[in-house]
């Protein structure tokens, strides 16, 4: 039994060691910036929109109201049917639309690839390609601030993603995930000249790469994370522009959230396992431009897996080695353990809400609802993980969007 205790403790310590190693390691990247910068770049906007007529007009209007002029003809809305009501809205605004033909290929990446392949066949190229979801809304200066990163030579940049529907605790709870990715992980990464982890949309790609690929080469369930791994592997410069604000709709129910998160987890694990050998090989190259980014992407979720495994094993060992006088005593022990975890996550949530307070205006009712529900939301990732592992036909499922009043 003592050996299992040692394994549990070592697993937790190994997870902590990984995180500390990333914090104190002196390795720093050398950013290779782009040199094909133009004073007035030609911009394309790509919007995969599968039955999104209820919400897309707000995004299209926000694009037309940008402080930097965007030619409506260079806005491409990608649909799956000529009968989609979305097309009528697009036509009214004199924008472009593309109707997919390869409907058996069912991810956002394939939708983007099919549209870009059509543009390539027509020899139509742009200096910058922005990608948005149909439910996004842009601040009027979004493109203006993103262009600052383009002029500074960054090949890929993402804006600040905030909440579109902050009137109830559930979407705010879900939105804290993206706050942690951008404001904690990505902000720390750019200080070390590291690579970003893209989350969703709201980013641009330098046209040089689209012209080279002649398509969009990332087709997994999480094409954003897949592309992030590719950029780190290839030493392609990425940046986080927090002045470029866009609003995104979050799931309004637990069921929708599990569908979304299980897809993310399945896509994340598939991409991470595929890229790990490539990242390891690249790390061995002494001339690698971005050793820190390669390390972070290679390690990925390993520290969290070690710590979760160690904690679960420790609880099981205590249960097995303790003589409980009754089943009620065992239940009380388990409840105390869950209570400790809940209180730790409650403290984390309070810190996150304090950090995000300036960016998201929410009522006291929503604040307290989020404070007490977010720890449960984090724990429910176990549910999403199990769905991702055991559900075989997990795919790109539509999340119903509604116009926010």
DAZI-V914726 format. One record per residue. N is the residue number from 1. RES is the residue in one small letter. OMEGA is omega in degrees with one decimal (NA if undefined). D_LAST is the distance of its C-alpha to the last C-alpha in Angstrom with 1 decimal. Layout:
n:N res:RES omega:OMEGA d_last:D_LAST
n:N res:RES omega:OMEGA d_last:D_LAST
//
This chain:
n:1 res:x omega:-177.3 d_last:58.7
n:2 res:x omega:179.9 d_last:59.0
n:3 res:x omega:179.2 d_last:58.3
n:4 res:x omega:174.9 d_last:54.9
n:5 res:x omega:179.2 d_last:54.1
n:6 res:x omega:178.9 d_last:55.1
n:7 res:x omega:-179.9 d_last:52.9
n:8 res:x omega:-179.2 d_last:49.9
n:9 res:x omega:179.2 d_last:50.5
n:10 res:x omega:179.1 d_last:51.2
n:11 res:x omega:178.3 d_last:48.0
n:12 res:x omega:179.7 d_last:45.9
n:13 res:x omega:178.7 d_last:48.1
n:14 res:x omega:177.2 d_last:47.8
n:15 res:x omega:177.9 d_last:44.0
n:16 res:x omega:179.9 d_last:44.3
n:17 res:x omega:179.0 d_last:46.9
n:18 res:x omega:-178.9 d_last:44.8
n:19 res:x omega:178.8 d_last:42.0
n:20 res:x omega:179.6 d_last:44.7
n:21 res:x omega:-179.9 d_last:46.4
n:22 res:x omega:-179.7 d_last:43.3
n:23 res:x omega:-172.8 d_last:42.9
n:24 res:x omega:-177.5 d_last:46.5
n:25 res:x omega:-176.7 d_last:47.6
n:26 res:x omega:-175.3 d_last:48.7
n:27 res:x omega:-179.2 d_last:47.9
n:28 res:x omega:-177.8 d_last:45.8
n:29 res:x omega:168.7 d_last:44.6
n:30 res:x omega:-175.6 d_last:45.8
n:31 res:x omega:174.8 d_last:43.0
n:32 res:x omega:-175.5 d_last:44.0
n:33 res:x omega:-176.7 d_last:41.9
n:34 res:x omega:180.0 d_last:41.5
n:35 res:x omega:-179.3 d_last:43.8
n:36 res:x omega:-174.7 d_last:42.3
n:37 res:x omega:177.7 d_last:40.1
n:38 res:x omega:-178.4 d_last:39.5
n:39 res:x omega:178.3 d_last:38.5
n:40 res:x omega:-176.2 d_last:36.0
n:41 res:x omega:175.1 d_last:35.0
n:42 res:x omega:-170.2 d_last:33.9
n:43 res:x omega:171.4 d_last:30.4
n:44 res:x omega:176.7 d_last:29.0
n:45 res:x omega:179.6 d_last:25.4
n:46 res:x omega:-176.5 d_last:25.3
n:47 res:x omega:171.9 d_last:22.2
n:48 res:x omega:-174.5 d_last:23.0
n:49 res:x omega:179.7 d_last:20.5
n:50 res:x omega:-179.2 d_last:21.5
n:51 res:x omega:-175.5 d_last:19.4
n:52 res:x omega:-176.9 d_last:16.3
n:53 res:x omega:-178.4 d_last:15.4
n:54 res:x omega:-172.8 d_last:11.9
n:55 res:x omega:-167.6 d_last:11.0
n:56 res:x omega:-177.3 d_last:14.1
n:57 res:x omega:179.0 d_last:13.5
n:58 res:x omega:176.9 d_last:11.4
n:59 res:x omega:-178.2 d_last:14.4
n:60 res:x omega:177.8 d_last:16.9
n:61 res:x omega:179.6 d_last:15.7
n:62 res:x omega:175.6 d_last:15.9
n:63 res:x omega:179.4 d_last:19.4
n:64 res:x omega:-178.2 d_last:20.5
n:65 res:x omega:-179.1 d_last:19.6
n:66 res:x omega:178.2 d_last:21.7
n:67 res:x omega:171.9 d_last:24.5
n:68 res:x omega:-175.2 d_last:26.9
n:69 res:x omega:173.7 d_last:27.2
n:70 res:x omega:178.3 d_last:26.4
n:71 res:x omega:-179.3 d_last:28.1
n:72 res:x omega:-179.2 d_last:25.7
n:73 res:x omega:-180.0 d_last:28.6
n:74 res:x omega:174.5 d_last:28.7
n:75 res:x omega:-175.1 d_last:25.2
n:76 res:x omega:176.8 d_last:25.9
n:77 res:x omega:-173.4 d_last:23.4
n:78 res:x omega:-179.7 d_last:25.2
n:79 res:x omega:-179.7 d_last:24.8
n:80 res:x omega:-179.3 d_last:27.0
n:81 res:x omega:177.0 d_last:27.6
n:82 res:x omega:179.8 d_last:28.2
n:83 res:x omega:178.5 d_last:26.4
n:84 res:x omega:179.4 d_last:23.1
n:85 res:x omega:178.3 d_last:20.5
n:86 res:x omega:-175.8 d_last:19.4
n:87 res:x omega:178.4 d_last:22.8
n:88 res:x omega:178.8 d_last:22.1
n:89 res:x omega:-179.9 d_last:19.2
n:90 res:x omega:-180.0 d_last:21.5
n:91 res:x omega:-179.8 d_last:24.4
n:92 res:x omega:-178.9 d_last:22.5
n:93 res:x omega:176.2 d_last:22.0
n:94 res:x omega:177.3 d_last:25.6
n:95 res:x omega:-177.6 d_last:25.0
n:96 res:x omega:175.2 d_last:27.1
n:97 res:x omega:178.6 d_last:26.6
n:98 res:x omega:-179.9 d_last:28.9
n:99 res:x omega:-177.6 d_last:29.4
n:100 res:x omega:176.6 d_last:30.9
n:101 res:x omega:-175.8 d_last:34.2
n:102 res:x omega:-173.7 d_last:34.9
n:103 res:x omega:175.2 d_last:32.4
n:104 res:x omega:177.5 d_last:34.7
n:105 res:x omega:-162.6 d_last:33.8
n:106 res:x omega:169.7 d_last:30.4
n:107 res:x omega:178.9 d_last:29.0
n:108 res:x omega:179.6 d_last:26.9
n:109 res:x omega:178.1 d_last:30.1
n:110 res:x omega:177.5 d_last:31.8
n:111 res:x omega:177.9 d_last:29.1
n:112 res:x omega:-178.9 d_last:29.5
n:113 res:x omega:-177.1 d_last:33.3
n:114 res:x omega:178.3 d_last:33.6
n:115 res:x omega:-179.2 d_last:31.7
n:116 res:x omega:176.9 d_last:33.8
n:117 res:x omega:176.3 d_last:37.0
n:118 res:x omega:177.7 d_last:36.3
n:119 res:x omega:178.2 d_last:35.9
n:120 res:x omega:178.9 d_last:39.1
n:121 res:x omega:178.5 d_last:41.0
n:122 res:x omega:-178.8 d_last:40.1
n:123 res:x omega:-179.7 d_last:41.3
n:124 res:x omega:-174.5 d_last:37.9
n:125 res:x omega:-178.9 d_last:37.3
n:126 res:x omega:177.9 d_last:35.1
n:127 res:x omega:-178.6 d_last:35.7
n:128 res:x omega:176.4 d_last:32.3
n:129 res:x omega:175.5 d_last:29.9
n:130 res:x omega:-180.0 d_last:26.3
n:131 res:x omega:179.7 d_last:24.5
n:132 res:x omega:168.5 d_last:20.8
n:133 res:x omega:-175.7 d_last:18.6
n:134 res:x omega:-177.7 d_last:16.4
n:135 res:x omega:178.7 d_last:13.2
n:136 res:x omega:168.5 d_last:14.3
n:137 res:x omega:-175.9 d_last:13.3
n:138 res:x omega:166.7 d_last:16.4
n:139 res:x omega:-173.3 d_last:17.3
n:140 res:x omega:180.0 d_last:19.3
n:141 res:x omega:-177.4 d_last:22.5
n:142 res:x omega:-177.9 d_last:22.1
n:143 res:x omega:179.5 d_last:24.8
n:144 res:x omega:-178.5 d_last:27.0
n:145 res:x omega:177.5 d_last:27.3
n:146 res:x omega:178.0 d_last:27.7
n:147 res:x omega:175.9 d_last:30.6
n:148 res:x omega:178.4 d_last:32.3
n:149 res:x omega:176.6 d_last:32.9
n:150 res:x omega:179.6 d_last:34.1
n:151 res:x omega:176.7 d_last:36.6
n:152 res:x omega:172.3 d_last:37.7
n:153 res:x omega:178.8 d_last:38.7
n:154 res:x omega:-177.1 d_last:36.2
n:155 res:x omega:-178.7 d_last:36.1
n:156 res:x omega:176.3 d_last:32.7
n:157 res:x omega:178.3 d_last:30.0
n:158 res:x omega:179.8 d_last:26.5
n:159 res:x omega:-179.6 d_last:23.8
n:160 res:x omega:-177.5 d_last:22.0
n:161 res:x omega:178.5 d_last:19.3
n:162 res:x omega:-169.8 d_last:16.6
n:163 res:x omega:173.8 d_last:13.5
n:164 res:x omega:180.0 d_last:10.1
n:165 res:x omega:-176.9 d_last:8.8
n:166 res:x omega:-176.0 d_last:11.0
n:167 res:x omega:176.3 d_last:9.8
n:168 res:x omega:-170.7 d_last:12.7
n:169 res:x omega:-173.7 d_last:16.2
n:170 res:x omega:177.3 d_last:16.6
n:171 res:x omega:177.1 d_last:14.6
n:172 res:x omega:177.0 d_last:16.1
n:173 res:x omega:179.6 d_last:19.4
n:174 res:x omega:-178.1 d_last:19.2
n:175 res:x omega:179.3 d_last:18.3
n:176 res:x omega:176.9 d_last:21.5
n:177 res:x omega:-178.0 d_last:23.5
n:178 res:x omega:175.4 d_last:22.6
n:179 res:x omega:179.7 d_last:23.1
n:180 res:x omega:-180.0 d_last:26.6
n:181 res:x omega:-174.9 d_last:27.4
n:182 res:x omega:-172.3 d_last:26.5
n:183 res:x omega:179.3 d_last:27.2
n:184 res:x omega:-175.5 d_last:30.2
n:185 res:x omega:-174.9 d_last:31.8
n:186 res:x omega:177.8 d_last:31.1
n:187 res:x omega:176.5 d_last:31.6
n:188 res:x omega:-178.5 d_last:34.9
n:189 res:x omega:-176.8 d_last:35.8
n:190 res:x omega:175.2 d_last:35.7
n:191 res:x omega:177.7 d_last:37.9
n:192 res:x omega:-177.1 d_last:40.5
n:193 res:x omega:-178.4 d_last:39.8
n:194 res:x omega:-179.6 d_last:38.6
n:195 res:x omega:179.6 d_last:36.5
n:196 res:x omega:162.9 d_last:32.8
n:197 res:x omega:179.1 d_last:31.1
n:198 res:x omega:179.3 d_last:28.3
n:199 res:x omega:179.0 d_last:25.2
n:200 res:x omega:-177.3 d_last:23.0
n:201 res:x omega:-178.8 d_last:22.5
n:202 res:x omega:-179.6 d_last:22.0
n:203 res:x omega:175.0 d_last:25.8
n:204 res:x omega:173.7 d_last:28.6
n:205 res:x omega:175.9 d_last:32.0
n:206 res:x omega:-175.7 d_last:35.0
n:207 res:x omega:178.7 d_last:36.1
n:208 res:x omega:-176.8 d_last:39.6
n:209 res:x omega:176.6 d_last:38.7
n:210 res:x omega:179.5 d_last:36.9
n:211 res:x omega:178.1 d_last:40.0
n:212 res:x omega:-177.8 d_last:42.2
n:213 res:x omega:-174.3 d_last:40.4
n:214 res:x omega:-177.4 d_last:39.8
n:215 res:x omega:169.4 d_last:36.8
n:216 res:x omega:-166.7 d_last:34.3
n:217 res:x omega:-175.8 d_last:36.6
n:218 res:x omega:-168.6 d_last:34.3
n:219 res:x omega:-175.7 d_last:33.5
n:220 res:x omega:176.8 d_last:33.1
n:221 res:x omega:177.2 d_last:30.2
n:222 res:x omega:-177.3 d_last:29.4
n:223 res:x omega:178.4 d_last:30.3
n:224 res:x omega:178.4 d_last:28.9
n:225 res:x omega:177.3 d_last:31.4
n:226 res:x omega:179.2 d_last:34.1
n:227 res:x omega:178.0 d_last:33.9
n:228 res:x omega:176.8 d_last:33.9
n:229 res:x omega:179.8 d_last:37.2
n:230 res:x omega:-178.6 d_last:38.6
n:231 res:x omega:177.1 d_last:37.9
n:232 res:x omega:-178.4 d_last:39.6
n:233 res:x omega:-176.1 d_last:42.5
n:234 res:x omega:179.9 d_last:43.1
n:235 res:x omega:-179.8 d_last:42.7
n:236 res:x omega:-173.1 d_last:39.9
n:237 res:x omega:178.2 d_last:38.2
n:238 res:x omega:-178.2 d_last:34.6
n:239 res:x omega:178.6 d_last:32.6
n:240 res:x omega:-177.1 d_last:29.4
n:241 res:x omega:-173.6 d_last:27.9
n:242 res:x omega:176.7 d_last:25.7
n:243 res:x omega:179.4 d_last:25.0
n:244 res:x omega:-171.8 d_last:23.1
n:245 res:x omega:170.1 d_last:19.6
n:246 res:x omega:-174.6 d_last:17.0
n:247 res:x omega:-174.4 d_last:13.8
n:248 res:x omega:179.8 d_last:14.0
n:249 res:x omega:179.6 d_last:12.1
n:250 res:x omega:179.8 d_last:14.4
n:251 res:x omega:-176.7 d_last:15.5
n:252 res:x omega:-179.5 d_last:14.1
n:253 res:x omega:179.9 d_last:17.5
n:254 res:x omega:-178.3 d_last:21.1
n:255 res:x omega:178.2 d_last:22.2
n:256 res:x omega:-178.4 d_last:19.9
n:257 res:x omega:179.4 d_last:21.0
n:258 res:x omega:176.8 d_last:24.7
n:259 res:x omega:-178.3 d_last:24.5
n:260 res:x omega:-174.9 d_last:23.1
n:261 res:x omega:177.6 d_last:25.5
n:262 res:x omega:175.7 d_last:28.5
n:263 res:x omega:177.9 d_last:28.2
n:264 res:x omega:-176.9 d_last:28.1
n:265 res:x omega:179.7 d_last:31.1
n:266 res:x omega:178.9 d_last:33.1
n:267 res:x omega:179.4 d_last:32.5
n:268 res:x omega:-177.1 d_last:33.2
n:269 res:x omega:-179.6 d_last:36.5
n:270 res:x omega:-178.9 d_last:37.6
n:271 res:x omega:-179.4 d_last:37.2
n:272 res:x omega:179.8 d_last:38.6
n:273 res:x omega:178.9 d_last:41.7
n:274 res:x omega:-173.8 d_last:42.2
n:275 res:x omega:-177.8 d_last:42.1
n:276 res:x omega:178.7 d_last:44.0
n:277 res:x omega:179.4 d_last:47.5
n:278 res:x omega:178.5 d_last:46.6
n:279 res:x omega:178.8 d_last:45.4
n:280 res:x omega:179.2 d_last:48.5
n:281 res:x omega:-179.8 d_last:50.7
n:282 res:x omega:179.3 d_last:49.1
n:283 res:x omega:-179.1 d_last:49.5
n:284 res:x omega:178.4 d_last:53.2
n:285 res:x omega:-176.0 d_last:53.4
n:286 res:x omega:-176.8 d_last:54.8
n:287 res:x omega:-179.8 d_last:53.3
n:288 res:x omega:-176.5 d_last:49.7
n:289 res:x omega:-171.9 d_last:47.5
n:290 res:x omega:-177.4 d_last:44.8
n:291 res:x omega:-178.5 d_last:46.5
n:292 res:x omega:179.2 d_last:43.9
n:293 res:x omega:179.5 d_last:41.0
n:294 res:x omega:178.0 d_last:43.2
n:295 res:x omega:-176.9 d_last:44.1
n:296 res:x omega:-179.5 d_last:40.5
n:297 res:x omega:179.7 d_last:39.4
n:298 res:x omega:179.6 d_last:42.6
n:299 res:x omega:175.2 d_last:42.2
n:300 res:x omega:-177.0 d_last:38.6
n:301 res:x omega:-178.9 d_last:37.8
n:302 res:x omega:-179.7 d_last:41.5
n:303 res:x omega:-179.2 d_last:41.5
n:304 res:x omega:179.5 d_last:38.6
n:305 res:x omega:177.7 d_last:40.5
n:306 res:x omega:-175.9 d_last:43.7
n:307 res:x omega:179.2 d_last:42.3
n:308 res:x omega:178.6 d_last:40.4
n:309 res:x omega:-179.0 d_last:43.6
n:310 res:x omega:-179.3 d_last:45.8
n:311 res:x omega:179.0 d_last:43.8
n:312 res:x omega:179.1 d_last:43.6
n:313 res:x omega:-179.7 d_last:47.4
n:314 res:x omega:178.9 d_last:48.2
n:315 res:x omega:179.6 d_last:46.5
n:316 res:x omega:-179.6 d_last:48.3
n:317 res:x omega:178.8 d_last:51.6
n:318 res:x omega:179.2 d_last:51.3
n:319 res:x omega:-177.4 d_last:50.6
n:320 res:x omega:-175.0 d_last:53.5
n:321 res:x omega:-178.5 d_last:55.9
n:322 res:x omega:177.9 d_last:55.2
n:323 res:x omega:178.8 d_last:56.9
n:324 res:x omega:-176.8 d_last:54.4
n:325 res:x omega:179.4 d_last:56.1
n:326 res:x omega:177.9 d_last:53.4
n:327 res:x omega:177.5 d_last:50.2
n:328 res:x omega:178.3 d_last:48.4
n:329 res:x omega:176.5 d_last:49.7
n:330 res:x omega:178.7 d_last:48.4
n:331 res:x omega:179.2 d_last:45.0
n:332 res:x omega:178.2 d_last:45.0
n:333 res:x omega:-178.9 d_last:45.9
n:334 res:x omega:179.2 d_last:43.0
n:335 res:x omega:177.5 d_last:40.5
n:336 res:x omega:179.2 d_last:41.9
n:337 res:x omega:178.3 d_last:41.5
n:338 res:x omega:178.6 d_last:37.9
n:339 res:x omega:177.9 d_last:37.4
n:340 res:x omega:177.9 d_last:38.8
n:341 res:x omega:-179.1 d_last:36.5
n:342 res:x omega:-178.7 d_last:33.5
n:343 res:x omega:177.1 d_last:34.5
n:344 res:x omega:179.5 d_last:35.1
n:345 res:x omega:176.1 d_last:31.6
n:346 res:x omega:177.2 d_last:30.2
n:347 res:x omega:177.1 d_last:32.0
n:348 res:x omega:-179.7 d_last:30.6
n:349 res:x omega:179.0 d_last:27.0
n:350 res:x omega:178.5 d_last:27.7
n:351 res:x omega:179.8 d_last:29.1
n:352 res:x omega:179.5 d_last:26.1
n:353 res:x omega:175.9 d_last:23.6
n:354 res:x omega:-179.7 d_last:26.0
n:355 res:x omega:-174.7 d_last:26.2
n:356 res:x omega:-173.7 d_last:22.4
n:357 res:x omega:-177.8 d_last:21.8
n:358 res:x omega:-175.4 d_last:21.8
n:359 res:x omega:-176.8 d_last:19.4
n:360 res:x omega:178.8 d_last:16.6
n:361 res:x omega:-179.3 d_last:15.6
n:362 res:x omega:179.6 d_last:15.1
n:363 res:x omega:177.6 d_last:16.1
n:364 res:x omega:179.8 d_last:19.6
n:365 res:x omega:179.1 d_last:18.5
n:366 res:x omega:179.5 d_last:16.7
n:367 res:x omega:-177.2 d_last:19.7
n:368 res:x omega:175.5 d_last:22.3
n:369 res:x omega:178.5 d_last:20.6
n:370 res:x omega:-178.4 d_last:20.6
n:371 res:x omega:-174.8 d_last:24.1
n:372 res:x omega:-179.1 d_last:25.6
n:373 res:x omega:-175.3 d_last:23.9
n:374 res:x omega:175.7 d_last:24.3
n:375 res:x omega:177.3 d_last:28.1
n:376 res:x omega:178.2 d_last:27.7
n:377 res:x omega:179.3 d_last:25.3
n:378 res:x omega:179.3 d_last:28.1
n:379 res:x omega:-177.9 d_last:30.7
n:380 res:x omega:172.7 d_last:28.9
n:381 res:x omega:175.2 d_last:29.6
n:382 res:x omega:176.5 d_last:33.0
n:383 res:x omega:-179.8 d_last:31.4
n:384 res:x omega:178.8 d_last:29.7
n:385 res:x omega:-179.9 d_last:33.0
n:386 res:x omega:176.4 d_last:34.9
n:387 res:x omega:-179.5 d_last:32.6
n:388 res:x omega:-177.4 d_last:33.1
n:389 res:x omega:-169.6 d_last:36.9
n:390 res:x omega:178.9 d_last:37.6
n:391 res:x omega:-172.4 d_last:35.1
n:392 res:x omega:-174.3 d_last:37.1
n:393 res:x omega:179.5 d_last:34.7
n:394 res:x omega:-177.5 d_last:31.7
n:395 res:x omega:-176.8 d_last:30.1
n:396 res:x omega:-177.7 d_last:27.0
n:397 res:x omega:-179.1 d_last:24.6
n:398 res:x omega:172.5 d_last:21.2
n:399 res:x omega:-176.9 d_last:18.2
n:400 res:x omega:179.1 d_last:15.5
n:401 res:x omega:177.5 d_last:12.3
n:402 res:x omega:179.1 d_last:9.0
n:403 res:x omega:-179.5 d_last:6.3
n:404 res:x omega:-177.3 d_last:3.8
n:405 res:x omega:NA d_last:0.0
//
